[in-house]
Amino acid sequence: MKAYEVVREIPNLCANNQMRDVFFDEVETDDPVEYVRGMMAGKSVEITVDYPAPGRVTVYANSAGTVQKFLFTEL
């Protein structure tokens, strides 16, 4: 399994608040997309993936109009 640093960004939907909730974690997984699917289990979610550079994966999870961004960076 590969080890990743994960940055999870959740936009704040409150009016006049431009801040985001940001969480940092280290995880081991062979598939970042399946890792996100597991986190969102039980929810209707649309997932898109971007590979911006070697060793990096960005996963966008859209659930009920809220798009969470997961930035995976291989350690």
CYANA upper distance limits for C-alpha pairs under 8 A (distance plus 0.5 A):
  1 MET  CA     28 GLU  CA      6.43
  1 MET  CA     29 THR  CA      5.86
  1 MET  CA     30 ASP  CA      5.60
  2 LYS  CA     28 GLU  CA      5.96
  2 LYS  CA     29 THR  CA      6.08
  2 LYS  CA     30 ASP  CA      6.28
  2 LYS  CA     74 GLU  CA      7.60
  2 LYS  CA     75 LEU  CA      8.37
  3 ALA  CA     26 GLU  CA      7.54
  3 ALA  CA     27 VAL  CA      6.22
  3 ALA  CA     28 GLU  CA      4.87
  3 ALA  CA     29 THR  CA      7.07
  3 ALA  CA     74 GLU  CA      6.44
  3 ALA  CA     75 LEU  CA      6.09
  4 TYR  CA     26 GLU  CA      6.12
  4 TYR  CA     27 VAL  CA      5.89
  4 TYR  CA     28 GLU  CA      6.69
  4 TYR  CA     29 THR  CA      8.20
  4 TYR  CA     72 PHE  CA      6.31
  4 TYR  CA     73 THR  CA      5.74
  4 TYR  CA     74 GLU  CA      4.87
  4 TYR  CA     75 LEU  CA      5.77
  5 GLU  CA     24 PHE  CA      7.73
  5 GLU  CA     25 ASP  CA      6.33
  5 GLU  CA     26 GLU  CA      4.97
  5 GLU  CA     27 VAL  CA      7.00
  5 GLU  CA     71 LEU  CA      8.43
  5 GLU  CA     72 PHE  CA      6.27
  5 GLU  CA     73 THR  CA      5.74
  5 GLU  CA     74 GLU  CA      6.94
  5 GLU  CA     75 LEU  CA      7.06
  6 VAL  CA     24 PHE  CA      6.20
  6 VAL  CA     25 ASP  CA      5.66
  6 VAL  CA     26 GLU  CA      6.40
  6 VAL  CA     27 VAL  CA      7.62
  6 VAL  CA     70 PHE  CA      7.01
  6 VAL  CA     71 LEU  CA      5.95
  6 VAL  CA     72 PHE  CA      5.20
  6 VAL  CA     73 THR  CA      7.04
  7 VAL  CA     22 VAL  CA      7.35
  7 VAL  CA     23 PHE  CA      6.21
  7 VAL  CA     24 PHE  CA      5.22
  7 VAL  CA     25 ASP  CA      7.17
  7 VAL  CA     69 LYS  CA      8.44
  7 VAL  CA     70 PHE  CA      6.20
  7 VAL  CA     71 LEU  CA      5.53
  7 VAL  CA     72 PHE  CA      7.27
  8 ARG  CA     22 VAL  CA      6.10
  8 ARG  CA     23 PHE  CA      5.60
  8 ARG  CA     24 PHE  CA      6.99
  8 ARG  CA     68 GLN  CA      7.51
  8 ARG  CA     69 LYS  CA      6.16
  8 ARG  CA     70 PHE  CA      5.06
  8 ARG  CA     71 LEU  CA      6.95
  9 GLU  CA     20 ARG  CA      6.83
  9 GLU  CA     21 ASP  CA      6.26
  9 GLU  CA     22 VAL  CA      5.16
  9 GLU  CA     23 PHE  CA      7.17
  9 GLU  CA     68 GLN  CA      6.24
  9 GLU  CA     69 LYS  CA      5.59
  9 GLU  CA     70 PHE  CA      7.02
 10 ILE  CA     20 ARG  CA      6.08
 10 ILE  CA     21 ASP  CA      5.60
 10 ILE  CA     22 VAL  CA      6.99
 10 ILE  CA     66 THR  CA      8.35
 10 ILE  CA     67 VAL  CA      7.55
 10 ILE  CA     68 GLN  CA      5.39
 10 ILE  CA     69 LYS  CA      7.20
 11 PRO  CA     18 GLN  CA      8.42
 11 PRO  CA     19 MET  CA      7.49
 11 PRO  CA     20 ARG  CA      5.05
 11 PRO  CA     21 ASP  CA      6.87
 11 PRO  CA     66 THR  CA      7.88
 11 PRO  CA     67 VAL  CA      7.85
 11 PRO  CA     68 GLN  CA      7.56
 12 ASN  CA     17 ASN  CA      7.21
 12 ASN  CA     18 GLN  CA      7.36
 12 ASN  CA     19 MET  CA      6.65
 12 ASN  CA     20 ARG  CA      5.77
 12 ASN  CA     21 ASP  CA      7.35
 13 LEU  CA     17 ASN  CA      7.92
 29 THR  CA     35 TYR  CA      7.42
 31 ASP  CA     35 TYR  CA      6.83
 32 PRO  CA     36 VAL  CA      6.84
 32 PRO  CA     57 VAL  CA      7.92
 32 PRO  CA     59 VAL  CA      8.25
 32 PRO  CA     72 PHE  CA      7.75
 33 VAL  CA     37 ARG  CA      6.76
 33 VAL  CA     49 VAL  CA      8.14
 33 VAL  CA     59 VAL  CA      7.17
 34 GLU  CA     38 GLY  CA      6.60
 35 TYR  CA     39 MET  CA      6.93
 36 VAL  CA     40 MET  CA      6.76
 36 VAL  CA     59 VAL  CA      8.17
 36 VAL  CA     61 ALA  CA      8.25
 36 VAL  CA     70 PHE  CA      8.40
 37 ARG  CA     41 ALA  CA      6.52
 40 MET  CA     45 VAL  CA      7.76
 43 LYS  CA     63 SER  CA      7.54
 44 SER  CA     63 SER  CA      6.53
 44 SER  CA     64 ALA  CA      8.01
 45 VAL  CA     61 ALA  CA      6.73
 45 VAL  CA     62 ASN  CA      5.98
 45 VAL  CA     63 SER  CA      5.13
 45 VAL  CA     64 ALA  CA      8.12
 46 GLU  CA     61 ALA  CA      6.26
 46 GLU  CA     62 ASN  CA      5.57
 46 GLU  CA     63 SER  CA      7.09
 47 ILE  CA     59 VAL  CA      7.38
 47 ILE  CA     60 TYR  CA      6.09
 47 ILE  CA     61 ALA  CA      5.16
 47 ILE  CA     62 ASN  CA      6.83
 48 THR  CA     59 VAL  CA      6.42
 48 THR  CA     60 TYR  CA      5.73
 48 THR  CA     61 ALA  CA      7.27
 49 VAL  CA     57 VAL  CA      7.68
 49 VAL  CA     58 THR  CA      6.28
 49 VAL  CA     59 VAL  CA      5.12
 49 VAL  CA     60 TYR  CA      6.79
 50 ASP  CA     57 VAL  CA      6.50
 50 ASP  CA     58 THR  CA      5.57
 50 ASP  CA     59 VAL  CA      6.97
 51 TYR  CA     56 ARG  CA      6.58
 51 TYR  CA     57 VAL  CA      5.33
 51 TYR  CA     58 THR  CA      6.77
 52 PRO  CA     56 ARG  CA      6.80
 52 PRO  CA     57 VAL  CA      7.19
 52 PRO  CA     58 THR  CA      7.91
 53 ALA  CA     57 VAL  CA      8.15
 55 GLY  CA     73 THR  CA      6.44
 55 GLY  CA     74 GLU  CA      5.52
 56 ARG  CA     71 LEU  CA      7.89
 56 ARG  CA     72 PHE  CA      6.06
 56 ARG  CA     73 THR  CA      5.15
 56 ARG  CA     74 GLU  CA      6.74
 57 VAL  CA     71 LEU  CA      6.62
 57 VAL  CA     72 PHE  CA      5.52
 57 VAL  CA     73 THR  CA      7.18
 58 THR  CA     69 LYS  CA      7.53
 58 THR  CA     70 PHE  CA      6.16
 58 THR  CA     71 LEU  CA      5.14
 58 THR  CA     72 PHE  CA      6.58
 59 VAL  CA     69 LYS  CA      6.43
 59 VAL  CA     70 PHE  CA      5.55
 59 VAL  CA     71 LEU  CA      7.08
 59 VAL  CA     72 PHE  CA      8.47
 60 TYR  CA     67 VAL  CA      6.84
 60 TYR  CA     68 GLN  CA      6.21
 60 TYR  CA     69 LYS  CA      5.21
 60 TYR  CA     70 PHE  CA      6.81
 61 ALA  CA     67 VAL  CA      5.93
 61 ALA  CA     68 GLN  CA      5.67
 61 ALA  CA     69 LYS  CA      7.03
 62 ASN  CA     66 THR  CA      6.03
 62 ASN  CA     67 VAL  CA      4.75
 62 ASN  CA     68 GLN  CA      6.92
 63 SER  CA     67 VAL  CA      6.96
